[in-house]
């Protein structure tokens, strides 16, 4: 396997690694590889979506066009667990409401618009863990960033910065 690429300038001079955009001879996309003193760590993005959702389809097409290496997960068949949701919420720095699919039928049927303000963050996370269709999609997890919904400018920054 041939590794070739260009180095990305590291903004943290104390980090024990340097980053390099790599092209693998047997792979058509682009990967970020963090090169540590003792070896390589390949960073692969996670793309959590509902395959029938048009926004998710648009986001997946964008990822492919940008050559981002990702692992896709169907949010309906593989519902995020409470622990995952909690980690994503804490990592993202977003308001917990950004994790709810407010335009979804289940959200409306459960009358969550009126119920959520009186719930604690823990209760909201537990509720999200009950059904993947309550969770805002798509979700992109790349490096130490978690993005909900598809906003091309935000995704572009995340892919460039990782």
C-alpha positions as CSV (number, residue, x, y, z in Angstrom):
1,X,0.0,0.0,0.0
2,X,1.4,3.4,-1.0
3,X,0.9,6.4,1.3
4,X,1.4,9.8,0.0
5,X,-0.1,13.2,0.8
6,X,0.4,16.7,2.1
7,X,1.1,17.8,5.6
8,X,-1.4,20.0,7.5
9,X,0.1,22.6,9.7
10,X,-0.6,21.8,13.4
11,X,-1.8,24.8,15.3
12,X,-0.9,23.2,18.7
13,X,2.9,23.1,18.9
14,X,2.7,20.7,21.9
15,X,0.6,18.0,20.2
16,X,2.6,14.7,19.9
17,X,1.6,14.3,16.3
18,X,1.6,15.9,12.9
19,X,-1.3,15.5,10.5
20,X,-1.1,14.5,6.9
21,X,-3.8,14.2,4.2
22,X,-3.3,10.8,2.7
23,X,-4.3,9.1,-0.4
24,X,-4.1,5.3,-0.3
25,X,-3.4,3.6,-3.6
26,X,-6.2,1.2,-3.0
27,X,-8.7,3.8,-1.8
28,X,-10.4,6.5,-3.8
29,X,-11.2,8.9,-1.0
30,X,-9.2,11.1,1.4
31,X,-8.3,10.2,5.0
32,X,-6.9,12.2,7.8
33,X,-4.1,10.3,9.5
34,X,-2.6,11.4,12.7
35,X,1.0,10.3,12.8
36,X,2.1,9.7,16.4
37,X,5.7,9.0,17.5
38,X,4.7,5.3,17.8
39,X,2.5,4.9,14.7
40,X,-0.5,5.8,12.7
41,X,-4.1,6.4,13.8
42,X,-6.6,6.6,10.9
43,X,-9.5,8.9,11.7
44,X,-12.8,7.8,10.0
45,X,-15.9,10.0,10.2
46,X,-19.2,8.6,11.4
47,X,-22.3,9.5,9.4
48,X,-25.6,8.8,11.2
49,X,-28.6,9.1,9.0
50,X,-32.0,7.9,7.9
51,X,-31.5,6.6,4.4
52,X,-35.0,7.6,3.2
53,X,-34.5,11.2,4.3
54,X,-33.8,13.6,1.4
55,X,-31.5,15.8,3.6
56,X,-29.5,12.7,4.6
57,X,-29.2,11.7,0.9
58,X,-27.9,15.2,0.1
59,X,-25.4,15.1,2.9
60,X,-24.1,11.7,1.9
61,X,-23.7,12.9,-1.7
62,X,-21.7,15.8,-0.4
63,X,-19.5,13.5,1.7
64,X,-18.8,11.4,-1.4
65,X,-18.0,14.4,-3.5
66,X,-15.6,15.7,-0.9
67,X,-13.9,12.3,-0.7
68,X,-14.5,11.9,3.1
69,X,-14.1,8.4,4.4
70,X,-17.0,7.7,6.6
71,X,-18.9,4.9,8.2
72,X,-22.7,5.1,7.7
73,X,-25.2,4.1,10.3
74,X,-29.0,3.9,9.9
75,X,-30.5,5.8,12.9
76,X,-33.8,3.9,12.7
77,X,-32.2,0.4,12.7
78,X,-29.3,1.2,15.1
79,X,-30.8,3.7,17.6
80,X,-28.1,5.7,19.4
81,X,-27.7,4.6,23.0
82,X,-28.0,6.9,26.0
83,X,-24.2,6.9,26.5
84,X,-23.5,7.8,22.9
85,X,-26.1,10.6,22.9
86,X,-24.6,12.0,26.2
87,X,-21.1,11.9,24.7
88,X,-22.2,13.6,21.5
89,X,-24.1,16.3,23.4
90,X,-21.2,17.0,25.7
91,X,-18.7,17.0,22.8
92,X,-20.8,19.2,20.6
93,X,-21.4,22.1,23.0
94,X,-24.9,22.4,21.4
95,X,-28.2,22.9,23.2
96,X,-29.9,19.6,23.8
97,X,-32.8,20.8,21.7
98,X,-30.6,20.7,18.6
99,X,-30.6,16.9,18.9
100,X,-34.3,16.6,18.5
101,X,-36.0,16.1,15.1
102,X,-38.5,18.8,15.7
103,X,-40.1,18.3,12.3
104,X,-40.6,14.6,12.8
105,X,-44.0,12.9,13.1
106,X,-43.1,11.2,16.4
107,X,-42.0,14.5,17.9
108,X,-45.4,16.0,17.1
109,X,-47.4,12.9,18.2
110,X,-45.6,12.9,21.6
111,X,-46.3,16.6,21.9
112,X,-42.7,17.2,22.8
113,X,-42.8,20.9,22.0
114,X,-44.8,21.4,25.2
115,X,-43.2,18.6,27.3
116,X,-39.4,19.3,26.7
117,X,-39.2,22.6,28.6
118,X,-40.1,20.9,31.9
119,X,-37.7,18.0,31.4
120,X,-34.1,17.8,32.6
121,X,-31.2,17.2,30.3
122,X,-30.9,13.6,31.5
123,X,-34.6,12.9,30.8
124,X,-34.2,14.4,27.3
125,X,-31.2,12.2,26.6
126,X,-33.1,9.1,27.9
127,X,-36.1,10.0,25.7
128,X,-33.8,10.4,22.6
129,X,-32.4,7.0,23.3
130,X,-35.8,5.4,23.0
131,X,-36.3,5.9,19.3
132,X,-33.9,7.0,16.5
133,X,-36.6,8.9,14.8
134,X,-36.6,11.5,17.6
135,X,-33.0,12.3,16.8
136,X,-32.1,15.1,14.5
137,X,-30.3,13.9,11.4
138,X,-28.0,13.6,9.7
139,X,-25.3,13.6,12.4
140,X,-21.6,13.9,11.4
141,X,-19.0,12.9,13.9
142,X,-15.5,13.8,12.7
143,X,-12.5,14.1,14.9
144,X,-13.7,15.8,18.1
145,X,-16.7,17.6,16.4
146,X,-20.3,16.6,16.4
147,X,-22.7,18.3,13.9
148,X,-26.4,17.8,13.7
149,X,-28.4,18.6,10.6
150,X,-26.8,19.3,7.2
151,X,-25.4,22.8,6.9
152,X,-22.8,22.7,4.1
153,X,-20.7,25.6,5.5
154,X,-20.4,23.9,8.9
155,X,-19.6,20.5,7.4
156,X,-17.0,22.1,5.1
157,X,-15.2,23.7,8.2
158,X,-15.4,20.4,10.1
159,X,-13.9,18.4,7.2
160,X,-11.1,21.0,6.7
161,X,-10.3,21.3,10.4
162,X,-10.1,17.6,11.1
